[in-house]
């Protein structure tokens, strides 16, 4: 019983520790990359291109096929092996082995291998982009949860201060130092702050729900995120220019690599289309044999035949040969009917309903389109970096200004609180000062998390992983 009790306690402790384990940003990203359905679909798409790439390599090899048939013939027909008419019912068999390969075909198969390989590489980069997109979405949702948690805590502290204010005001009213209306104003302020606290709690719950939905969790019980320590942002203004970040991004980001691989794929496709204008030389080899039930095996047997008589009446004999037929066994026919063939085929395209020229024209259009897509992807990336850079600079400046304003408002609030404690200011003025303090704290938090997120995006463009 003691052993069972210890095991149960260890199990419950382990379960409790597991339930209380907090999700870091890295663990959230890793979980989403492993379980997100869109990423799984993209992984399947990559496997599809892997199959195409492997098949394009196999298509270069010679093919090899075998065949066999059995035929029953009734009535008058030609025996396939004696080439004679037969009125008997008989069975015949044919067996064959054939192989062919293209010796030269305008390098189309080689270019198809190159195209399939570039398509595969583009698909791999598309998969990486899908992982990056989900990582950015999780980072934004994760930071939003942290921001809402800090706002909720700040509102809780403000409500606690207001409740202390209520106790002090009640004592002053009971002592006759303040009118009862002051106490009613504090009660109204408490009700207002409780409503604000409920709204912030709802926002926190919604932001948690958003993060859980992105993670596609089967169960959302005991979901708590880790709260990393975000260092002071003073002096951390971005030192890289937009062009520097962009130059690093175009060598790191998968969407650029994917677009580049698609350009190379279109170039290989154009070479393959041009190969359709070249002559084609192929090699074919075959082996075949068969069996016919109507076929017989015969031979001439020496014999002596009587050809006349002498004057004395004696018989005169002469040597002769008679044809004797017998059954032709399957094994012997299989060997005797075997034949081997080897042929070279040369095909020179002259006119094929303009199909080759149309294929070349379409391949050129596809190449131009892929180049434009690459340029468009770079333009969009540059605009995204510009926007993220401007947002980060603005958030950093806003953070510095909000931090200075918060310091001043905190000092002003302490002074107002001291005056309120001795009845020198009204509860209305005190509540106004407290609301200003909460707004200043909100501005600092908002600017801080906005700058952290935008700076992380810029670091991500430069090739760094997303982490706090």
C-alpha atoms as one frame of an Amber mdcrd trajectory, in Angstrom:
protein
   0.000   0.000   0.000   2.860   2.370   0.753   4.331   1.633  -2.679   1.005
   2.324  -4.383   0.578   5.516  -2.383   4.032   6.766  -3.370   3.369   5.961
  -7.024   0.058   7.821  -6.941   1.678  10.854  -5.312   4.512  10.873  -7.870
   1.980  10.568 -10.700  -0.123  13.435  -9.357   2.937  15.620  -8.817   4.169
  14.873 -12.333   0.733  15.604 -13.780   0.508  18.835 -11.811   3.944  19.950
 -12.995   3.023  19.128 -16.568  -0.247  21.008 -16.234   1.579  24.037 -14.841
   4.253  24.004 -17.549   4.246  27.345 -19.310   4.427  27.898 -23.025   7.356
  29.942 -24.256   7.320  31.706 -27.589   9.722  29.094 -28.981   7.547  26.188
 -27.795   4.460  27.830 -29.300   6.190  28.231 -32.654   7.536  24.658 -32.593
   4.109  23.266 -31.723   2.416  25.184 -34.538   5.032  24.141 -37.094   4.513
  20.502 -36.100   0.708  20.508 -35.928  -0.600  23.290 -38.161  -2.807  21.877
 -40.926  -1.701  24.406 -43.557   1.929  23.507 -42.942   1.070  19.806 -43.209
  -0.627  20.509 -46.542   2.455  22.342 -47.763   4.613  19.401 -46.649   2.437
  17.096 -48.738   2.806  19.473 -51.663   6.589  19.276 -51.253   6.429  15.466
 -51.272   4.393  15.678 -54.479   7.177  17.670 -56.144   9.714  15.187 -54.794
   7.865  12.443 -56.654   7.834  14.502 -59.848  11.545  15.206 -59.551  12.355
  11.528 -58.972  10.157  10.474 -61.884  11.877  12.945 -64.227  15.196  11.233
 -63.451  13.750   7.768 -64.007  12.364   8.849 -67.390  15.934   9.039 -68.727
  16.425   5.304 -68.189  15.409   2.719 -70.829  12.017   1.128 -70.417  11.518
  -2.630 -70.262   8.216  -4.409 -70.890   7.168  -8.020 -71.284   4.038  -9.480
 -72.805   2.290 -12.785 -73.315  -0.943 -13.930 -74.909  -2.813 -17.124 -75.642
  -5.116 -17.495 -78.648  -7.672 -20.148 -79.525  -8.412 -20.473 -83.252 -11.493
 -22.196 -84.678 -12.177 -23.060 -88.340 -10.116 -22.128 -91.352  -7.160 -19.912
 -90.477  -3.481 -19.412 -91.140  -1.089 -20.954 -88.726   1.178 -18.119 -87.487
   4.266 -20.290 -87.560   3.754 -22.579 -90.583   2.007 -19.861 -92.592  -0.287
 -22.568 -93.967  -4.032 -22.814 -93.979  -5.472 -25.004 -91.258  -9.000 -26.154
 -90.636  -8.254 -27.648 -87.253  -8.947 -25.951 -83.967  -5.678 -25.086 -82.272
  -4.073 -22.974 -79.571  -1.135 -20.582 -80.027   1.006 -18.492 -77.645   3.201
 -15.423 -78.067   5.847 -14.103 -75.657   7.847 -10.905 -75.998  10.323  -8.643
 -74.215  10.835  -5.094 -75.505  13.017  -2.207 -74.481  13.557   1.270 -75.856
  15.432   4.402 -74.915  15.918   7.847 -76.319  19.509   8.436 -77.385  18.973
  12.076 -78.297  15.769  14.072 -78.026  16.800  17.697 -77.964  17.897  17.366
 -74.295  14.246  17.601 -73.316  14.484  14.950 -70.611  17.590  16.572 -69.113
  15.838  19.931 -69.015  12.753  18.308 -67.501  14.980  16.992 -64.704  16.343
  20.495 -64.133  12.843  21.973 -64.144  11.535  19.378 -61.685  14.474  20.021
 -59.379  13.855  23.781 -59.408  10.147  23.188 -58.772  11.064  21.018 -55.787
  13.416  23.656 -54.391  10.715  26.317 -54.821   8.241  24.101 -52.965  10.721
  23.647 -50.105  11.067  27.417 -49.845   7.278  27.808 -49.919   7.121  25.396
 -46.994   9.661  27.485 -45.106   7.666  30.643 -45.849   4.539  28.997 -44.428
   6.502  28.214 -41.258   7.768  31.802 -41.097   4.259  33.199 -41.536   2.882
  31.088 -38.710   5.840  32.100 -36.534   5.136  35.802 -37.133   1.442  35.334
 -36.391   2.246  33.537 -33.163   4.762  36.210 -32.135   2.152  38.936 -32.680
  -0.506  37.016 -30.732   2.000  36.135 -27.986   3.047  39.751 -27.471  -0.600
  40.828 -27.500  -1.247  38.446 -24.601   1.720  39.885 -22.700   0.487  43.423
 -23.326  -3.054  42.605 -22.159  -1.720  40.876 -19.053   0.325  43.915 -18.056
  -2.613  46.224 -18.732  -4.835  43.993 -16.593  -2.311  44.071 -13.735  -2.006
  47.855 -13.992  -5.785  48.202 -13.849  -5.877  45.899 -10.799  -3.338  48.102
  -9.050  -5.360  51.208  -9.926  -8.495  49.598  -8.540  -6.626  48.746  -5.350
  -5.514  52.373  -5.019  -9.100  53.536  -5.544 -10.356  51.179  -2.846  -7.755
  52.590  -0.462  -8.962  56.019  -1.499 -12.491  54.904  -0.637 -11.437  53.942
   2.899  -9.655  57.252   3.448 -12.551  59.234   2.021 -15.008  57.373   4.230
 -12.961  58.249   7.322 -12.780  61.886   6.267 -16.551  61.957   5.662 -17.187
  60.386   9.042 -14.871  62.941  10.608 -16.760  65.733   8.870 -13.770  66.863
   6.805 -15.420  65.987   3.482 -18.958  65.996   2.198 -20.727  62.709   1.561
 -20.722  63.525  -2.157 -16.986  62.877  -2.241 -17.588  59.325  -1.056 -20.227
  58.839  -3.716 -17.761  60.033  -6.352 -15.234  57.454  -5.174 -17.914  54.735
  -5.296 -18.685  55.726  -8.883 -14.973  55.646  -9.692 -14.695  52.125  -8.232
 -17.608  50.960 -10.351 -16.044  52.520 -13.438 -12.664  50.935 -12.779 -14.245
  47.542 -12.079 -15.978  47.769 -15.455 -12.693  48.734 -17.070 -11.002  45.802
 -15.333 -13.670  43.426 -16.698 -13.132  44.818 -20.200  -9.393  44.310 -19.913
  -9.933  40.795 -18.601 -12.140  40.063 -21.615  -9.452  41.401 -23.933  -6.921
  39.158 -22.186  -9.179  36.126 -22.594  -9.744  36.929 -26.276  -6.014  37.348
 -26.931  -5.357  34.008 -25.179  -8.065  32.406 -27.284  -6.540  33.846 -30.457
  -3.159  32.366 -29.575  -4.729  28.984 -28.758  -6.573  28.965 -32.078  -3.378
  29.671 -33.996  -1.732  26.796 -32.135  -4.654  24.457 -32.996  -4.581  22.969
 -29.525  -6.780  19.959 -28.884  -7.248  21.083 -25.317  -6.930  24.605 -23.927
  -7.012  23.664 -20.240  -4.130  24.901 -18.067  -2.736  27.032 -20.886  -0.296
  29.590 -19.542   2.413  31.418 -21.403   5.829  32.261 -20.081   6.412  35.901
 -19.297   9.939  36.748 -20.448  11.780  39.721 -19.084  11.916  42.377 -21.770
  14.917  44.572 -21.186  14.798  48.329 -21.055  14.605  49.715 -24.568  16.695
  52.796 -23.876  19.431  53.273 -26.453  18.247  50.425 -28.648  17.359  52.443
 -31.697  17.750  50.455 -34.920  21.209  50.924 -36.409  20.509  49.296 -39.782
  19.064  51.161 -42.718  16.167  49.925 -44.827  18.488  49.127 -47.741  20.861
  47.153 -45.498  17.999  45.091 -44.099  16.570  44.564 -47.596  19.915  43.408
 -49.005  20.179  40.807 -46.256  16.524  39.813 -46.613  16.722  38.973 -50.322
  19.479  36.445 -49.527  17.676  34.914 -46.531  13.921  34.932 -46.992  12.317
  31.872 -48.590   9.767  33.818 -50.664  12.627  35.418 -52.606  14.409  32.090
 -53.058  11.162  30.462 -54.159  10.573  33.146 -56.800  14.171  32.765 -58.018
  13.796  28.980 -58.324  10.580  29.475 -60.277  12.454  31.713 -62.732  15.057
  28.970 -63.184  12.278  26.421 -63.632  10.749  28.546 -66.396  14.154  28.840
 -68.077  14.555  25.052 -68.044  11.020  24.677 -69.388  11.872  27.023 -72.276
  14.960  24.941 -73.113  12.804  21.823 -73.060  10.274  23.428 -75.404  13.024
  24.414 -77.833  14.226  20.809 -77.754  11.025  19.894 -79.566  12.559  21.318
 -82.757  15.492  18.867 -82.672  15.648  15.475 -84.398  15.037  12.440 -82.232
  17.107   9.280 -82.235  15.912   6.267 -80.303  17.027   2.686 -79.874  14.589
  -0.220 -79.729  15.362  -3.835 -78.893  13.060  -6.795 -78.699  12.924 -10.519
 -78.243   9.980 -12.783 -78.988   8.930 -16.382 -79.354   5.738 -18.427 -79.591
   3.999 -21.759 -79.789   1.342 -23.203 -82.121  -0.570 -26.317 -81.318  -1.181
 -26.936 -85.050   2.493 -27.051 -85.844   4.056 -30.465 -86.133   7.619 -31.635
 -86.242   8.484 -33.839 -89.231  11.477 -35.580 -90.827  12.329 -37.662 -93.916
  12.947 -41.334 -93.099  14.910 -43.532 -95.617  12.911 -46.425 -96.991  12.874
 -48.942 -99.935  10.020 -48.905-102.408   9.195 -51.366-105.170   9.476 -49.664
-108.540   8.946 -52.591-110.980   9.759 -56.145-112.092  12.423 -57.819-114.105
  11.759 -60.089-117.119  12.085 -63.021-114.848   9.390 -61.569-112.602  11.597
 -60.448-109.746  10.761 -57.205-107.942  12.951 -54.194-108.394  13.472 -51.907
-105.356  14.876 -48.397-105.048  15.930 -46.224-102.098  13.462 -43.441-101.160
  12.452 -41.145 -98.304   9.093 -40.780 -96.580   7.988 -37.724 -94.479   6.977
 -38.653 -90.968   5.362 -35.959 -88.713   5.038 -35.956 -84.934   3.996 -33.606
 -82.130   6.168 -30.453 -81.779   6.704 -29.971 -77.993   6.158 -26.559 -76.383
   9.700 -26.326 -75.001  11.227 -26.978 -78.422   8.980 -24.473 -80.183   9.726
 -21.890 -77.466  13.408 -22.238 -78.318  13.146 -22.681 -82.089  10.676 -19.804
 -82.658  12.752 -17.231 -80.762  13.762 -14.070 -82.614  15.690 -10.932 -81.649
  15.434  -7.445 -83.122  17.451  -4.244 -82.803  16.488  -1.015 -84.507  17.408
   2.659 -84.569  14.663   5.181 -85.252  15.314   8.735 -86.419  12.504  11.270
 -86.398  12.970  14.775 -87.837  10.168  17.235 -87.024   9.113  19.302 -90.030
   5.567  20.407 -89.362   3.438  19.369 -86.398   0.469  21.736 -86.554   2.614
  24.571 -85.127   2.545  22.843 -81.722   6.281  23.173 -81.067   6.299  26.907
 -81.818   3.252  27.391 -79.603   4.989  25.546 -76.761   8.066  27.751 -77.147
   5.953  30.916 -77.179   4.053  29.854 -74.045   7.320  28.957 -72.292   8.693
  32.432 -73.062   5.541  34.017 -71.653   5.827  31.880 -68.522   9.463  32.934
 -68.105   8.602  36.622 -68.382   5.767  36.164 -65.912   8.020  34.416 -63.388
  10.563  37.231 -63.674   7.831  39.782 -63.045   6.673  37.731 -60.048  10.221
  37.846 -58.674  10.359  41.616 -59.121   6.922  41.978 -57.513   7.979  39.832
 -54.554  11.052  41.993 -54.033   8.965  45.177 -54.273   6.462  43.883 -51.731
   9.274  42.829 -49.414  10.911  46.240 -49.683   7.606  47.950 -48.841   7.073
  45.607 -45.881  10.555  46.399 -44.572   9.970  50.119 -45.075   6.701  49.924
 -43.149   8.142  47.793 -40.355  11.151  50.091 -40.114   8.973  53.213 -39.932
   6.684  51.569 -37.364   9.659  50.492 -35.250  11.194  53.977 -35.302   7.848
  55.557 -34.470   7.220  53.058 -31.657  10.699  53.659 -30.248  10.213  57.412
 -30.241   6.747  57.008 -28.795   8.174  54.752 -26.102  10.830  57.280 -25.125
   8.299  60.114 -25.056   5.744  58.005 -23.165   8.398  56.917 -20.644   9.316
  60.531 -19.907   5.665  61.482 -19.685   5.001  58.548 -17.360   7.782  59.611
 -15.020   6.346  63.119 -14.820   2.782  61.874 -14.382   3.862  59.427 -11.663
   5.518  62.247  -9.740   2.456  64.437 -10.254   0.182  61.656  -9.094   2.199
  61.111  -5.905   1.943  64.824  -5.178  -1.803  64.806  -5.876  -2.258  61.722
  -3.704  -0.475  63.417  -0.789  -2.689  66.459  -1.162  -5.782  64.256  -1.380
  -4.807  62.392   1.794  -4.960  65.667   3.736  -8.093  66.872   1.952  -6.445
  69.581  -0.169  -7.828  68.259  -3.497 -11.180  66.808  -4.394 -11.778  63.175
  -5.332 -12.606  64.342  -8.850  -9.134  65.811  -9.296  -7.565  62.762  -7.722
  -9.436  60.399 -10.044  -8.456  62.508 -13.040  -4.797  62.270 -12.032  -5.133
  58.508 -11.583  -6.763  58.090 -14.994  -3.935  60.079 -16.549  -1.469  57.731
 -14.868  -3.240  54.641 -16.230  -3.303  56.106 -19.723   0.403  56.948 -19.513
   1.191  53.380 -18.423  -0.930  52.068 -21.287   0.943  54.257 -23.788   4.302
  52.990 -22.510   3.240  49.345 -22.699   1.699  49.726 -26.128   4.771  51.465
 -27.538   7.092  48.933 -25.884   5.405  45.851 -27.321   4.868  47.458 -30.693
   8.573  48.283 -30.902   9.571  44.799 -29.714   7.400  43.184 -32.375   8.504
  45.456 -35.210  12.167  45.145 -34.272  11.796  41.355 -34.144  10.326  41.479
 -37.654  13.325  43.478 -38.857  15.687  40.992 -37.190  13.716  38.198 -38.844
  14.195  39.844 -42.240  17.923  39.854 -41.543  17.881  36.100 -40.964  17.506
  35.840 -37.164  15.013  33.478 -35.537  12.041  34.913 -33.666  12.620  34.750
 -29.923  12.245  36.943 -26.873
